[in-house]
């Protein structure tokens, strides 16, 4: 990748355990689809102080493992798309922090999923899916499972709740759908249960209005994207996870608050990182919105 290039790359976070076939393939395909460079990044935590040199030798071993993982990922992506512009970088630092810094210059950050429990996420220093999804300045894609391409037409799901972050998610979802020739399901999940059919129809009027309002104005730019609006009753994580079972991806906005990464991410995207059946795209708040 040429220094000073104006094109924002797709950034792939590469784990030391291996390149991650699903994430590498997704990132390479998306970079090729957008005609953008693919930058593969591996970060090695800084060694602690150790007078006997054990930490230094261990750090050198980690760097060697990281270089091998980057080489494997580059070989996979290059074999998949021989003309793809590829670059790799091996840096010292906290993996989550390094990828968040890279996000300021990226079109997308793509990560694999280690399928950690919430307790393992909290205890693991190498877990990056939650902190990067919570703090990156560009959309973050966690490739937990492959895109589902068996539906006709294929479709993406976007969660809408009327917030500025969900409006940003709608924009990203339209773009992803258009690039794939896919339909888009805009879903609003209501947690309150209607008493009867009349109550349900009345209660759904406002969500349907907000769905229409949030998705309006994009037909001219994305004329080939077939859009549907759905109001579903239930728990947002459970219902969006169900909707993801046959989807290319599920897209949600980031609207959490607070200093802990899970709180900053928000309960719905955090839950989908554990339960979605397709890639999860988390979209940050628009620039200038509170919480950025």
N, C-alpha and C positions, 0 to 999 in steps of 0.2 A: 504494500500500500504506500503510495507516494507521500512523503512528508508534506504536511500542509494541505492535504486534499480536502476539497470542500464537501465531498460526499461523506455523509455520516454512515459508518459501517453498521452491519449487524454484528453484535458482540456475543460470542459464545463463551460461557464460563466452563472450563474444562476441569474435571475432577481428577485427582491423582489416581483414583482407582481404575480409571479407564476413560476413553473419550465419550462413552455414552452414545450408542448407535442412534437411538430415537432423537435425542436432542441435537446431535451433530447433523443428522439427515434433515431435520426440520430447519435448522439454521442455514444449512447449505442451500436447501430448496428455496427458502425465503430470500436469501441474498441473490441467488440466481434470478428469481422472479422479479426482484426489484432492480436488478443490474447494479447491485451495491457490493463493496468489498465485505469479506467475512474476516473479522478479527477474533482470533482464539486467544483466550487469556487464562493463564494459570498463576495463582498467587501462593507463595510459600510463607507461612508465618515466620516472623523474625525470631532468631534464637535468643534464649535467655543468657544471662551471664554464667559462665562455666570455666573456671580456671584450668580444668583438666582437658578441655577441648572436646568433651563428649557432645555437647550441644552443637558445636560448630560442625563436627563430622556428621551428626544426624541431620543438620540443616543442609549440608552438601548432598546427602543421600536423597532428601526430599526434593531438592532442586533437580537432581538427576531423574528421579521418578516423574517429576512434573514435565521435564523436557521430553521424556519418552511418551507421556500421555499426549502432549501437544503434537508430537510427530505423528502419532497414530490417528489423532483426530484430523489433522491436515491431510493425511493419506486417504482417509475415508471420504472427506469432503471433495478432495481433488479427483478421486475416482468417480464420484457421483456426478460432478460437474467440472470437467477438465478445463474449461475456460474461466472458471471462477477465480477472481482476484483474492488471494489468501495471504494472511499474515498471522504470525504467532508471537506472543510475548510472554516471557517468564519474569515475574517480578516478586520482590520480597514485600510482604505486608499481609494484613488480615484479608482473607478472600472476599468477605462481604464488603468491606470498605473499599477495596480495590475496584470491585465491579460497580459499586455505586459511583465512584469517581469516573469510571469509564462511561457510565450511563449518560453523563452530561454531554458526551460527544457522539452518542450512539443513536441510531434509528430505533433499535430494539435491543434488549438484552435477553438472551436465551439461556435457560438453565435446564439441566436434567433434574430428576427427582430421585432422592435416595430413600423415599418412603419411610421417613423417620416418624416416630410417634411424637406427640407434643412434648413429652418429657425428654426424649432424645434430642429434639430440636433445641430445647433450653440448655441442655448439658453439653452439646457438641459444639466445639469451637470451629468446626469446618462446615457446619450447616449454613447454607447461603440462601435457600429459596425464600424463607420468610423475611430475613433482614433486607435482602435486595428488593424483593417485591414491595416491601414497606417503605423503602427510602430512595429508590432509584428515581431519576428525573425523567426517564422515558418509560414507555410500556415494557413490562417484563413478561416473558413467556416461559412458563414452567411446563416442560414436556413430560407429563406424568404417564400418559398413554398416547398411542398414535392417533392421528386424525382418522375419523371414520368416513370412508369414501363410498360406502355401499348404498347410501340413500340417493334417491333420484327425485329432485335435485339434491345435491349435498347442501348442508346448511350450517351456519354458525348460530350460536345463542348469545344474546347480550342481556345482562340483567339491568333493569331500569328501576330507579326509585325516586326520580325527580330531582336528585342532587346534581350540582355542577360536575362532580366526578363521573356520574353515570352518563351525563351528556357527552363528556369526553370519551367515555367507553363506547358510546353509540357511534361516534365519528370513526374511531379505530376499527370497530366491528364492520362498518360499511366498507371501509377501505380493504380490509382483509377479505370480505365476501366478494367484492368486485374483482380482486386479483385472482380469485379462485373460481369465478363463475358460479358462485354459490348463493343460496337464499339466506335470509336473515330473520331469525325469530327474536323479536323484542319481548321480553318476559318481565312482568311485574308480579311479585309474589306478595300476597296479603296474608298476614299471620292470623288476623281475626276471622273467626268462623261465622258465616251468616246464619241467621235463625231459620229462614225459609227462602224460597226462590225469589220472592218479591224483595226481601231484604238483600239478597245477594245481588240482584240487578241494580238496586239503588246504591249499594256500597261500592260496586265496581265502576260506577260512572266516573268518579273522580280519577281513579288510576288510569282508566282508558283515555280520559282527556289528557292527562299528563304524559301518557305513552305517545299519543299523537303529537303533542306539543314538543316533546323531547326529540322525536325522530323526524320532525317536519323539516322541509327545506333541503333535503338531500336527494330527492328523486332526479333533479336536473343534473347533478354531478354523478350520480350512480344509477342511470336509467335501467341497467340490466339486473339490478339487485331486487329480487322479489321480497317484499317486507310483509311480515305478519305481526299482529299485536296479540298478546295473550295475557290475561289476568288469571293467576293461579292462586288457590288458597292452600296454605301450608307453611312449613318452615323454609326460609329462603335457601339455606344450604342444601337441604334435602331435595327441594323441588328443582333447583338449578342443577344439582348432581344428576337427578333423573333425566332432565332435559339434555344433559351432556352425553348420554349413553350412545347416541348415534350421530353426534355432532363433529364437525371439523375442529371446533374450539369453542370455549365459553369465555366471554369477555365481561369483565366487571370493573367498576371504578373503585379506587382506593379512597376511603373516607374516614379512616380511623383517626383517633386522637391519642395523645400521651407519648411518653418517652419509650416505653417498651415496644419492641418491634411488632409483636402480635397486635397490640392495641393500635399502633399507627397504621397497620395494614387494614384493620377492620375485621369483624367477625365473619362476614360472608366470604371474602376472598381467602381468608385464613382457613376456613372450613373447607373450601373447594380445593385447596392445595392437598387436602387429605382424602377427599371423596370424589372429585370430578373424574370422569371416565374418558377424558380427552385432554389436549393441551389447555392450560389456563392462562389467559392474558389479563394481567392486572394493569390498569391505566391510572397514572397519577392525577391528582387534581390539576385543573388548568393553572397555568402560571399566574401568580397574583392572588389566588384564592387562599383564605385562611388555612393554615396547616402545612403550607408549602415552605 
